[in-house]
């Protein structure tokens, strides 16, 4: 029993230490961002633009594939259940509200955590192993400004944009299934889809995507800069960055949903 409690205490201590380190990195990023634009004073404009293209444009194919599949599955499953109550016409409402509130931000963030978060952790981890980060420090260049800020800001800018694309493509996928497979009138499907949506559903989804982007950037960059060792440590940091990001995304999504839909007025 004593060993069990000791293990719980050790795990809680490690968790608290990790949260403190993430908070410290976030404070440094905020301080650097306030002091000046990431395109000045050491951080290259090209790096920021390249990260935006990598996070946004290059991620569009897989985002669209996941979103379209998600919308189709939601429409099929929703129509199957709603048919029992004679409410098949509300399939579009189910798809649009579910995607805008929860599934759009959540699925897009998980995909980006696996694709971009892993890449960030691997890149920074390799730079740390090859002592490139130490070389930047020796030259008087702040690694946080030069490496971390462009990546985090690019994520914070592009992930909400990807969530908008995810919502639109998922609703389109549900529309295709609802019209071609279920047999709902196209005009009726679109009317029910957009009548059910309110502005709160959209802006809360975008707000959550911004939080998720910040989490992915902080966790991935922190894991990459914390690498000490060789290739094995880079792989471990990459895996841990993805797993930690996904877990935190789900936890923060639960908390944010409770705040937006219970604490804030409609």
Order of alpha helices (4+ residues) and beta strands (2+ residues): alpha-alpha-alpha-alpha-alpha-alpha-alpha-alpha-alpha-alpha-alpha
